[in-house]
Amino acid sequence: MHLPGKNIYFTADAHLGNRYAADPLTAEKKLVRWLDSIRDDAGAIYFLGDMFDYWYEYKYVVPRGHVRFLGKLAELADRGIEIHLFIGNHDIWMFDYLPQEIGARIHQGPLTVDLLGKRFYLAHGDEVGRRPLTFRFLQAMFRNKVCQFFYAGIHPRWTFGFARRWSLSSRKTGMEKRQQSAPNRQAAALTDFAEAYARTHPDIRFFIFGHLHLLLDRELTATSRLLFAGDWIDRFSYIRWDGDRLTLDRFEG
């Protein structure tokens, strides 16, 4: 239940702990300053995936780093602000640590929810729309409980190093593809998905996705709207809903 008279915020794709941003610590501090700036008027914050560049919870071990961000989430949760974390394709292995430590709610897939009188469809964006077969295979493998069990048996010194090297390589490949192809095929696929879904679910007013690190705000139909939330690597962007206006903005603080 969201706090009455409070705004709802959405953001995505901070990729905390990444090895490709120019100054990841400064980006984390900027994210924390944004959270400080909204703490008095926020009723809930929805983090739409990939807030961590890599995250895996062993039974007694969690990733090092991100202490400023995690501490701020705990502080906000203690103030009564709802914290919602969606798994992305980078931080897919969130289990019970964050719910137990700070009371965060973990969402394993798309969520349809009523917020301040309007219906929203929220998702990271990697789990809907047209996706390459290879990507779908890897996603199914990473979500498989048996694969997760065997992966957990590997010492963290190997899994963390492997995951971060893979992330760095994937990011470079993705940047090259974006430079070579426009418009972005993934953005078109998500737009097509949202348009088709809106036609069969006319009660949904807003679709919000992360994943693509793009800023987008466009009308889908006469009664529905699509937004991409950007990122906290280059754009430092967020979305605010006050029950009347939904705005996409960038934090300059």
C-alpha positions as CSV (number, residue, x, y, z in Angstrom):
1,M,0.0,0.0,0.0
2,H,1.6,3.2,-1.1
3,L,1.8,6.2,1.2
4,P,-1.1,8.6,0.6
5,G,-0.2,11.9,-1.1
6,K,3.2,10.6,-2.2
7,N,4.7,10.2,-5.7
8,I,5.7,7.0,-7.4
9,Y,9.2,6.9,-9.0
10,F,10.7,4.5,-11.6
11,T,14.3,4.1,-12.8
12,A,16.5,1.3,-14.2
13,D,20.0,0.2,-15.4
14,A,22.5,1.7,-13.0
15,H,24.8,-1.4,-13.5
16,L,26.5,-0.7,-10.2
17,G,29.9,-2.5,-10.1
18,N,30.5,-2.3,-13.8
19,R,34.0,-2.1,-15.3
20,Y,33.2,0.0,-18.4
21,A,31.8,3.3,-17.1
22,A,34.3,6.2,-16.8
23,D,33.7,6.7,-13.1
24,P,31.2,4.1,-11.6
25,L,31.7,5.4,-8.0
26,T,30.6,8.9,-9.0
27,A,27.6,7.5,-10.7
28,E,26.6,5.6,-7.6
29,K,27.0,8.7,-5.5
30,K,24.8,10.6,-7.9
31,L,22.2,7.9,-7.7
32,V,22.2,8.2,-3.9
33,R,21.9,12.0,-4.1
34,W,18.8,11.5,-6.3
35,L,17.3,9.1,-3.8
36,D,18.0,11.7,-1.1
37,S,16.2,14.3,-3.2
38,I,13.0,12.3,-3.4
39,R,12.8,10.7,0.0
40,D,10.3,13.2,1.4
41,D,7.8,12.9,-1.4
42,A,8.2,9.3,-2.5
43,G,5.7,6.6,-1.6
44,A,7.3,3.9,-3.7
45,I,10.3,3.4,-5.9
46,Y,10.4,0.8,-8.7
47,F,13.9,-0.2,-9.9
48,L,13.2,-1.8,-13.2
49,G,16.2,-4.2,-13.5
50,D,20.0,-4.2,-13.9
51,M,20.6,-1.9,-11.0
52,F,23.7,-4.2,-10.4
53,D,26.0,-5.2,-13.3
54,Y,26.3,-8.6,-11.6
55,W,24.5,-10.0,-8.6
56,Y,24.6,-13.5,-7.2
57,E,23.5,-14.5,-3.7
58,Y,25.2,-17.5,-2.2
59,K,23.7,-18.8,1.0
60,Y,26.1,-16.8,3.2
61,V,27.8,-14.6,0.6
62,V,26.6,-11.5,-1.4
63,P,28.5,-9.3,-3.8
64,R,30.9,-6.7,-2.4
65,G,30.4,-3.1,-3.1
66,H,27.3,-0.9,-3.7
67,V,27.3,0.0,0.1
68,R,26.1,3.5,-0.5
69,F,23.2,2.4,-2.6
70,L,22.2,-0.5,-0.4
71,G,22.5,1.7,2.8
72,K,20.2,4.3,1.2
73,L,17.6,1.7,0.2
74,A,17.6,0.5,3.8
75,E,17.1,4.0,5.1
76,L,14.3,4.7,2.6
77,A,12.6,1.4,3.5
78,D,12.8,2.3,7.2
79,R,11.0,5.6,6.4
80,G,8.1,3.5,5.0
81,I,8.9,3.9,1.3
82,E,8.2,0.8,-0.7
83,I,11.3,-0.5,-2.5
84,H,10.6,-2.7,-5.6
85,L,13.4,-4.4,-7.4
86,F,13.0,-6.1,-10.8
87,I,15.5,-8.7,-11.8
88,G,17.3,-7.8,-15.1
89,N,19.5,-9.8,-17.4
90,H,22.5,-8.8,-15.4
91,D,21.2,-9.2,-11.8
92,I,19.0,-12.1,-12.4
93,W,20.0,-14.0,-9.2
94,M,18.3,-12.0,-6.5
95,F,16.8,-14.3,-3.9
96,D,16.0,-13.5,-0.2
97,Y,18.9,-11.3,0.9
98,L,17.4,-7.9,0.0
99,P,13.9,-8.8,1.1
100,Q,15.2,-9.9,4.5
101,E,17.7,-7.1,5.0
102,I,15.7,-4.1,3.8
103,G,12.2,-5.3,3.1
104,A,12.6,-4.9,-0.7
105,R,10.1,-6.7,-2.9
106,I,11.7,-8.7,-5.7
107,H,9.8,-9.1,-9.0
108,Q,10.9,-12.0,-11.2
109,G,9.0,-10.8,-14.3
110,P,6.6,-8.3,-15.7
111,L,4.2,-6.7,-13.2
112,T,0.7,-5.2,-13.9
113,V,-0.2,-2.9,-11.0
114,D,-2.6,-0.1,-10.2
115,L,-0.8,3.1,-9.0
116,L,-2.6,6.2,-7.9
117,G,-5.7,5.4,-9.9
118,K,-4.0,4.2,-13.2
119,R,-2.9,0.8,-14.4
120,F,0.8,0.2,-15.3
121,Y,2.6,-2.5,-17.1
122,L,6.2,-2.7,-15.7
123,A,9.1,-4.8,-16.9
124,H,12.8,-4.8,-17.3
125,G,12.2,-5.4,-21.0
126,D,14.4,-8.4,-21.8
127,E,11.6,-10.9,-21.1
128,V,9.0,-9.7,-23.6
129,G,8.9,-8.9,-27.3
130,R,10.9,-10.5,-30.1
131,R,14.2,-11.9,-28.7
132,P,17.0,-13.9,-30.4
133,L,16.9,-17.6,-29.8
134,T,20.3,-17.6,-28.2
135,F,19.2,-14.9,-25.7
136,R,16.1,-16.9,-24.8
137,F,18.1,-20.1,-24.3
138,L,20.6,-18.3,-22.0
139,Q,17.8,-16.7,-20.1
140,A,16.0,-20.0,-19.5
141,M,19.3,-21.6,-18.4
142,F,20.1,-18.8,-15.9
143,R,16.6,-19.0,-14.4
144,N,16.7,-22.8,-14.1
145,K,16.8,-23.9,-10.5
146,V,19.1,-26.9,-11.2
147,C,21.6,-24.7,-13.1
148,Q,21.5,-22.2,-10.2
149,F,22.2,-25.0,-7.8
150,F,25.3,-26.2,-9.6
151,Y,26.5,-22.7,-10.3
152,A,26.4,-21.9,-6.6
153,G,28.8,-24.8,-6.0
154,I,31.6,-22.9,-7.9
155,H,33.8,-20.7,-5.7
156,P,32.9,-17.0,-6.0
157,R,36.4,-16.0,-7.1
158,W,35.8,-17.8,-10.4
159,T,32.1,-16.9,-10.9
160,F,32.4,-13.2,-10.2
161,G,35.5,-12.8,-12.4
162,F,33.9,-14.7,-15.2
163,A,30.6,-12.7,-15.0
164,R,32.3,-9.3,-15.0
165,R,34.5,-10.2,-18.0
166,W,31.4,-11.4,-19.9
167,S,29.5,-8.2,-19.0
168,L,32.4,-6.1,-20.2
169,S,32.5,-8.0,-23.5
170,S,28.8,-7.9,-23.9
171,R,28.7,-4.1,-23.3
172,K,31.3,-3.5,-26.0
173,T,29.5,-5.7,-28.4
174,G,26.2,-4.0,-27.7
175,M,27.7,-0.5,-28.2
176,E,29.1,-1.6,-31.6
177,K,25.7,-2.9,-32.7
178,R,23.9,0.3,-31.7
179,Q,26.4,2.3,-33.7
180,Q,25.9,0.1,-36.7
181,S,22.1,-0.2,-36.7
182,A,19.4,2.4,-36.3
183,P,16.6,2.4,-35.4
184,N,17.2,0.0,-32.5
185,R,15.6,-3.3,-33.3
186,Q,15.0,-4.1,-29.6
187,A,13.2,-0.8,-29.1
188,A,11.0,-1.6,-32.1
189,A,10.3,-5.1,-30.7
190,L,9.3,-3.7,-27.3
191,T,7.2,-1.0,-29.0
192,D,5.4,-3.6,-31.1
193,F,4.8,-5.8,-28.1
194,A,3.3,-2.9,-26.1
195,E,1.1,-1.8,-29.0
196,A,-0.3,-5.3,-29.4
197,Y,-0.7,-5.8,-25.6
198,A,-2.5,-2.4,-25.3
199,R,-5.1,-3.4,-27.9
200,T,-6.1,-6.5,-25.9
201,H,-5.7,-4.8,-22.5
202,P,-7.2,-1.3,-22.9
203,D,-7.2,-0.8,-19.1
204,I,-3.4,-0.4,-19.1
205,R,-2.5,3.3,-19.3
206,F,1.3,3.2,-19.1
207,F,4.0,0.8,-20.2
208,I,7.5,1.4,-18.7
209,F,10.6,-0.6,-19.6
210,G,14.3,-0.4,-18.8
211,H,17.0,-2.6,-20.4
212,L,17.7,-0.6,-23.5
213,H,19.3,2.5,-21.9
214,L,17.1,4.6,-24.1
215,L,15.0,7.7,-23.3
216,L,11.6,7.4,-24.9
217,D,8.1,8.8,-24.2
218,R,5.5,8.2,-26.9
219,E,1.8,7.6,-27.3
220,L,0.8,4.1,-28.2
221,T,-2.9,4.4,-28.6
222,A,-5.5,7.1,-27.6
223,T,-5.4,5.8,-24.1
224,S,-1.9,4.3,-23.6
225,R,1.7,5.5,-23.4
226,L,5.1,3.9,-23.6
227,L,8.2,5.0,-21.8
228,F,11.8,3.8,-21.7
229,A,13.5,4.7,-18.4
230,G,17.1,5.4,-19.7
231,D,20.0,4.6,-17.3
232,W,22.3,5.8,-14.6
233,I,25.5,5.4,-16.6
234,D,25.2,8.3,-19.0
235,R,21.6,9.7,-18.8
236,F,20.9,9.7,-15.0
237,S,17.2,9.5,-15.7
238,Y,14.0,8.7,-13.9
239,I,10.2,8.8,-14.2
240,R,7.8,10.3,-11.7
241,W,4.1,9.7,-11.4
242,D,2.0,12.0,-9.1
243,G,-1.4,10.5,-10.0
244,D,-2.0,13.2,-12.6
245,R,1.2,13.6,-14.7
246,L,3.8,11.0,-15.7
247,T,7.1,12.7,-16.5
248,L,10.4,11.5,-17.8
249,D,13.3,13.6,-16.5
250,R,17.1,13.6,-15.9
251,F,18.8,14.3,-12.5
252,E,21.3,17.1,-12.7
253,G,22.2,17.3,-9.0
